[in-house]
């Protein structure tokens, strides 16, 4: 699995840390990008190390 960008990885890691600090594993919101509204959803699911992709 290839990363989209280091900046995106950092932003998602920070968001994950904030959610887990609040004991949440799900977030939903609406965002505007390129003149279009999008609903975004984030689900946090623990993954055992044995299930990680080899290229991580």
C-alpha angles and dihedrals in degrees: 000000000000122000117241092219139327090246091056091048090053093047092049092047091052091048091049092051091050093049093048091048086059090045091246127136099180135056132176128184143144124251136184119228128165091349094306130107117228132187109224126198130187123193119186114209121175113238123201114232090244090065097052117115115259092237095056 
